[in-house]
Amino acid sequence: MTTHSSPRPSEAGTRPGIAARNPEAPISGSTPTRLASLGRRRRPGRLAALAAALSIALAGCAIPDGPVTQGERPNRPASSATASVSPQTDPAKLTIPLTQVPAYRVPTAGADGWKSSPMTDADGDLRWQVLDGDNKVIPDYRPTDTVAFGDPATYTSVPGVLTFRGNNARTAPAYGTADVTQRKLQVAWTQETGEVRGDNSYWPGAGWTGQPLLVHWPQQTRTAMGYAPQFADDPNFTEVIYPTFSGVIYRLDLATGKQTRDPINTGCGYKGTGSIDPRGYPLLYAGQGLDDMNGKECPFQYRVFDLIQNKQISGWDGHDQGAPRTEWGAFDSSALVNAASDTLIEPAENGLIYKVKLNATFDPAAKSVSVSPQLTKLSYATPVSKKHGIESSAVAYRNLMFAADNDGNLVCWDAKTLQVIWARELGDDTDASLVLDQSPDGVFLYTGNEVDARTEPGQFVTNLRKIDALTGKLVWQYDVPAVHEEPNNGGLLGTPLLGTGPISDLIIFNVAKTTNHTEGDLIALDRTTGKPVWKRHLSRYSWSSPVQINATDGTAYAVVTDSGGTMHLFDPNTGVDLDTLNLGKNTEASPAVYGNMLVVASYAKRIWGIKLT
């Protein structure tokens, strides 16, 4: 059964159990105590073809979606007015002194550059160490450059979706507004993609997180890249840039799906989401997620591409000898680039957080772009760190950055000094990216874990949480029973949708395998109280991240894709479907939206350009 519970203000309580399953019942449970034993299973998407095959096998089984369970909505906004945006982007003016961060404690210095401070709401200490690009310890790292991010709306001035979920809060997977009259999804174009076999699995199309990048290039950048006249002379031209499983990076016209430039074929597969330089420089940053390509070894790299020459120009290895985890070096995180300081931040599955001074230059007249990366690395550990590694994409509030890891740690660090400010345990592997909420009441993080390392049936619960970003303290917690299953676990894999405008009181979670190994739930919680507003049962579970689409008339719509290959257009106020579209097979990638156009790839080996009418 999925059971709903009231939010818990603290972490006191017993581990929740699972009663008889009934998809129509409300959700209940209690807050788990700290779990001491954490492990690690698969990488999301790894062996995911099993799930795809299962979805295909069940395609003829008519398991209806629903029902939708409605709750109270006490904080529904009276208007759709948006909060004001601070235009400040100067890192020096944005930086919060660490002594003013409530969770900050003066660290204790140890041997070989290690520093430590107490965990938040748990026994033991967190420890960290800073390394240079050659893995030499920097005992007292004091950089000259200040790194701090402004309001998420200022992440880039380039129209589009240039990183996973669009900005440093991971709250903008859609750009602009859509003119919606029919509330229908229509296929506008498709692009065939390749496939690859490796790691004893099959990888067609694109997978988790697999979001495309949509960019309306500045005129000088568009001119420098030398497009054909049909694109170069079109003031509405917007490009789709899509790294895929087969190692091919597609470049397509958003309106027509036509190829804008030759694909870039690196021969090494991508599972996560890339990033475009937010300054409008023709640079693509993309981390490799697969290292076995049809039996051919393809050592992990983080790669930097020159989109003028259409080739890789820089990068660094994932099998880093300075990493706490040297046997696995994938890069599934989508990088954030702080334009003001010319700095890229990229967490990795090898357990390091890379801070990279890009030294990027772009000369539009000469049609040239270059980088000369200088690496600094943060290594950390907590009492529950075993496997290490971060698959989620980081969020940033000014100079404070946050990410959750494979061991169930949520970590806050300073982007300038690489000091770890606080860390708390989340109870299990957490791969879904955090969402940052800068509200009048404070700065908060929304997160949810998987059912992975926990092995006792009474522990098979996904914990959805709101956490104070400046203190590391729990605000509320909402528990949802989920299936423990190898190799693809139940729980939260999709990044939550933080509502804006008419749904600014809601945070929507997409939880996989809540009632059995094929089904799931969309759950909308009140952002203030953590109580359920509505719950929607899905006949096919989903790893995809829900996306809000704002219409020109002020109406909010949302889309999500699922493992059965269905794209759902739904009302985010109620969870009820307005239309659906068949994308052929499992669609675990997350869509990106520009105006009326949606783009996502599925296991049907196609990129889909979809128009919302």
N, C-alpha and C positions, 0 to 999 in steps of 0.2 A: 504494500500500500504506500502511496505517497501521503504523508501526513504533514499538516501545517502546524506551526507553533507560533506562539507569541515571541517577539524578539526578546533576547536576554541581555540585560545591561552589564553583566559581568561574565567571567569564565568559570564561575562556581557552578557545579552541577554534576550530573552523572552522564555517562555515555548513552546516547540514544539507542533504542532498539527499533526493530522493524516489525510491525504487526502484519496481519493478513492484508494482501494487496487488493486495493480497490481504487481504480483510477478516478472515480467520482468523488472520493472522500476528500475533505479538506486536509491540509498538511499540518502535522504536529510533531513535536519532538522536544529535546532539551539540549542544552549546550554541553559539548563533550569536555571532559577533563583533558589535560595535556597528555598527548600520546608520546611515549618515550621511544618507541621503536619505529623508525622510518626506513623504507627501502626505496627501490627504484625499479620500474619495469621498462616499458618500451618508450620510444620517442613518439609523440603524436604523429599519426600518419604512417608510422612504421608498421608493416603488415596490415595496413588499413584496407588492402584489397580484400581481406577476409570479410570485412564489414561490407564492402561494395558487392562482393559476390552474394552475401546474405541478402542484401537489399534487392538484388536482381531476382534471386530465388523467390523472394516474398512478393514480387511485384504483382502477381496475380491475386494475392490475398487482400480482400477489400476490408482493411482495418480502418474504420472512419476516424478522422481527427475529432477531437473534442472529448468530453464536453468542456465548456468554458464555465469556470466557477467564479462568480463575482463576489467582491467584498466591498468594504467601505472605502471611500476616497475623501478623507477629511481635509487634505491639503491641496485639493485641485485648484490650479491657478485661476484667478478671476479674469485675467487678461493674458494675452500672448506676448506681452512686452518682454524684450530681452534686456539683460543686464548691460550696463555701460562697459566699454572696453578701454583699458588703459593703453595708450599707444607706446608706452615706455619699453624700449628694447636695449638700453644701455646696461650691460651686465654690472657695472660698478654701482649704478643706482638701484638695481634690482636685488643685489646680494643681501641676504639676511645674515648678520654676524652669528656665528654658531652659538655664542653665549646667550643669544636671545631665543634660541630654539628650546622649548621646554624640556625636550627629551635629552638634550645634550649633557654629557658628563665628561669631565676632563679625563682623557684616556690614561691608562697605566702603560708605561713603556716597558717592553720586554726585550728579550734577546733577538738579534738579527732583524731589527726593524719592526718586529711585531708589536702591535698595540692592542689593548683590550679595554672593554667596559662591560657593565652588566647587561644581560638580556632584559627585555621588557616583558613583564608578567611571566617569567620563567626563571628557573635556577640556572646558574652558570654564566659564563661570559661569552661574548662574541669577540673574535680576534680578526685583525686585518694587517695587511702588509702591502707596501707599494713597490712596484718594480719598474725599471726602465725598459726600453725596447730590447735590450740585450739580456733581460732578466736579472740585472744587478739590483740589489736591494737599495732603495732610497730611504734611509732611516728617518729623515726629516724633510719630507717633500714640500717644497715651497715654490709653487709655480708663479710666474709673473703675470700670466693671463688670467683674467677673471671670467668664469663661465656661469652664466645665469640666463634663464629663459623668461620671456615676458608672458603676458596674457596669451592663452592658446590661440586667440584670433590673430595674433601677430607672429605666429610661427613662420609664416611665409606670406608674401604679398602676391605670389604667383597663383592665379586661379587654378583650382584642382585639388586632388588628393595625392599628396607627394610623399607620404609615409603611411605605415599601417595606422588606420583610423585617423589620419589626416593632420595630427598636431601633437604637441607635447603632453596633452591630457588624454589623448586617444579618444576624442569625443567628436571627430569630424570626418566620418567615412563618406559623407555626401557633401557636394559643393553646390551652392546656388539653390534655386527653387524650381519646382516642376509645375507646368501648366496641366492640371489634371481635370478632365471632364468625364471620362468614361470609367475610370478606375479599373483599367485593364492592363495586363502585361502582354506585350507583343514582341516576338523575335524580329529584330531588325536585320541582323547579320550573324554569321558564325564564321569562325576560323578554326580549321582542323589543327590539332596539335599532335605531338608524338607521345610515346610511351617509353618506359624503361623497366627492365627487370633487374633486381638486385636485392641483396640482403634477404634472400629467400622470399621475396615478395614482388609485387607488380604495381607499377606506379604510372597510371595514365592521366594525362591532362595536368591538372594542378590540385594540390591538396591543402592541408592545414599549414599556415594560415592562408597562404596563397592569394592574398588580395592584389588586384591589379593597381597600377599607378596611373592616374589620369592627370594630364598636365596641359594647360593652355600656355604655351611658351611665350615669353616676352618677344617682341618683334626682332630685337637684335640677336637673340638666341636662335630664333627660327631661321633668320637669314644666314647665320653662321653654319647651321647644320645642312644647308644645301638641299632642301626638299625639292621634289618635283613641283612645277608651277601650280598644279591643282591644290597643293597643300600650302606652299609658300605664300601664295597670293590670296588665300582664304582667311579673312580676319577672324572667322569663327573656328578655325582649325584647332582641335584638341587631340592630343596623342594618347593612346593607350600603350603603356610599356609593361610587359608581363613576363617575368621569369617563370619557367615551368619545370616540371619534373624531368623532362627529357634533356635539360640543359640548354634549351633554346629560349632566347629572350625575344619575344615578338614585339614589333613596333607597328601599331595599327592606327588608322583614322577612326576616331570615336563615332563619327556620323555614319560611315559606310562600311567599316571593317576592312578596308583595303590596306595593304601593307604600305607604310610610309617610307620605310627604309628596309634593306635586307635584314632578316633576323640575325641576331648575334648567337652563334652556336659555340658554347664553351665546352660542350661534351660532359659537363658536370652538373648534376641536378639541383634544382632549387625547390625548397619546401615552404619556406617562410615568405615574407614580403620584403621587397626592396625599398629603397628610398631615393628620391630625386633631391638634388641639392636645393634647399629652399630659397637660395639667392637667384634661382633661374639659370644657374650655370648648367651646361650640358654634361652633367655628371650623374651617373647611376651608381649607387652603392648597394651591393647584393651579397648576402651570405649564402654559401653553399650548404645544402641540407642533406645531400646524398653522396656517398663515397664509393658505391658499387654500381657501376653503369654497365649492365649486361655482362657482368663478370669481369669488367675492366676496372682496376683500381683507379680512383680519382681522388687524391688526397685533399682533405678539406682546406678550403681557402675562404677568406673574406675578400671580395673582389671589388675593384673600382673601375668603372668603364667610362671612356671618352665617347660620348654620343655623337660627336662630329666625325671622328674616325671609325666609330662603330666597333671599338675593340677595348679589351682590358688594358689598362695602363699601370695598375698598381694593385697591392693587396698584401695580405699576410696569412701565415699558416694557422690552421686550427689546432694542429698537433703541436702545441706550444710547450716546450720543456719547462717553462715557468709556471704552468698551470697545475692546479691540484688534481686535475683529471686529464691525463695525457692520452688515454686510450680512445677517447671520443672527442672530436673537434668540430662538430656542426655549429652553424650559425643560423638559428631560426629567428632570432630577434630582428626587428626592423629598427634600423638606427635612427637616432635623433641627431640632427645637425644644428648646433647653435651658430646661426649665421654671424652674429655680432663678434664672436670670438674665433670663428673659423675652426670649430671643434666638433668632432663626431664622437658620439658615445654609443658603444655597442657591447652589450652583455653577450657572453658566449656559453655554449654547453660544456666547454672545458673548465668552467668554474671561474674564469677571469672576466672582469669588466674592463673593456678597452676604452681609454680616453685618447683620442687621436687628434693632434694638431695637424690639419690637412695641408696648410700652406698652399691653398688652392688659388690659382690664377686663371682668369678668363679674358681673352682678348678677342672681342667680336670681330674687329676689323681684320685681324690676322687669321680668324677662324681657328683659334687654338685654345685649348684648355689643358691644365696640368695640375698635378698634386705631388706633394713630397711629404708623405705621412711621417710624423714623429709619434711613437707609441709610448704611453704610460699605462701601467696595468695595476688594477686593484684585485687582490686575492683576499678572501675572507672565509671564515668558518665559524660555526656555532656548535653548541653541544649535540645537535642532531644532524650535523653535516656528515654525510657519508659518500654519496655519489657526486655531489656538487653539480653545478651547471645551471644555466638560466635559459629557458626556451621562450619565456614571455618577453614582450617589448617594454622597455622602461618608460616611465612617465616622469615629468619634471615640474616642480613648482619653484620658480626662481633658481637658486643654486642647489636646491635639494632634489635629489633623484631617488626613485623608488622602483624596485622590481621584486618579483617573487620567484623562488627557485624550485629545483627538482626535489629538494629535501624538505620542502614545506616551510622555508624561511621567507619572511617579508623583510626586506632590508632597505634602509634609508642611508644615503651617503651624500657627501658634499661634492658637487661637480668640480669645484676648484681644487680643493686639497686632497680629495679622495679619502677623507676621514669617514668612517662609518659612524653615523649618528645614533641609530638605534636598529634593533632587529627583534622581531617576535616570531614565534612559531605559529604556523597555520594548521598543523596537524597532519598534513599530507602534501604530496606533490601538487604544485600549483603552476600550471602552464598557461592558463588564460591570462592575458595582459590585464593589468590594473586599469582602472579608470579614475582620473583625478577630478575632483569637484571643488572648485573655488566658489564658495557660496558666502552670503553675508554672515552665516553662522560659523564659518571657519573653513579650513581646508581638509578635505576628506578623501579617502581611498575606498573604492569598492572592489572586492575580490571574492573569489570562490575557489575551492580546491577540488580534487578528484578523489575517487575511491581507488587507491593504488597500493600504498604501502601497508595500509591497515588490513589485517587478515581475519579478524574476528567479526562474525556477522553483525553483532551489536554495534560495530564501528562503521558500517557501510552507509555513511551519510556524507553528503556534500554540505559544507558549511559556507553559506553566503554571508559576507560580513561587510560592515562599514567601519572604517578605522580612522581615527584622528591622525592626520599626516604629520602633525607637529609634535605629538606626544607618543604615538605608537599605540595608544589605548583603544580598546574595543568600544564602539558606540552601540552597535546592535549586531545580532547574529540570527540567522534564519536557516534552519536545517531541513534538508530534503533527502530522504533515503534514496540511494542509487546502487546500481549493480556493481559488484566487484568481479571483473572478468578479464582474463588475458586473451589477446595482447592489448585490447583497446578498452580502457576502463570507462566506467560511468562517472558522471560528475560534470563539472564545468570546464569545457574546453573553449567555448566561444567567449569573446570579450563582452561584458555587459553593455547595454545601451542606456546611456544617461540621457533622459528625455529633456527636450528643450521646448520653449513656447508653450503650447496647450497641454503638453505632457511633462512639464518641468518638475512635477511632483513625483515622477516615476523613475525607477531604475529597473530595467527589464533583463532578466537572466534567462539563458537558454541552457537548460540542464539535460545532459544526455543519460539515457538508460535509467530512467527513474522507476519504471515498473517492471521492465524485463530488458533483455539484451537488444531489442529492436526499437523500443519506444522512448519517449522523452517528454519534457514539459517546458513550456515558456511560462515564466512567473514574473509578474510585475509587482514590485514592492514599493511601498511608500518610502521615499528617500529619507524622511524625517524619523519615522517610527519603525521602519523595517517590517511593518505588517503587510500581508498580502492584499492587493487591490483586485487582481484577477489572476487566474491560472488557466492555462490552455494546454490540453493534452495533445501530444503529437504522436501519430501512429508510426512515425520513423524518427529516431533520435537524430540529433544534429550537433555538429561541432562548429557550425558557421556562426559568425557574429551578427546579430540583428542590426539593421540600419534604419534610421529614421530619415524620411524624405518629407521635406516641407513644401507644401503647395503654395502657389502664388496667392491663393485666397486665404491663407493662414491655417488650412487644415493640415494635420499631421498624419502621415502614413508611415508604414514600416514594412520591411521585407526581411525574410530569413529563408535560407535554403536548408534542405535536410538530406539524410543519407539515402532516401528513396529517390532522390533526383528531382524533388519538387521545390519550386520557388513559391513561397507564400507571400502574397500582398495582404497585409492585415491592418486592422484598425488598432493602433497602439493604446487607445483609450479602453478597449474592451478585450482585445486578443482575438476577435472574430475575423476570419478570412473574408476578404473582398474579392480576390481572384487567385488563381494558381496557374503555374506554368510548368510543364514537364521538361526538364533539362537532361533527360536520358538516363543518367546514372548518378550515383552518390556525388553530392556537391558539398564537400566539407570546406571549400574555400569561402572566404568572406567577400561579398560584393563591394564594389565602390560605385559611387553615383555622381554624375555631373548633370545638373539640370534634370531633364526627363530620361536620360540614358543611364542604364545600369550595365555593368560588366562583371562577369564572373566566369570561371572555367569549371568544368565538371569532369568526372571520370569517364564520360562519353568521348573523351579526347577532343573536346571542342571548347573554344572560348566563345561565350555568348554575349552579343550586344542586344540588349533588351530595352524596349521603349515603354515607358509608363505613359499611357494616354488618358 
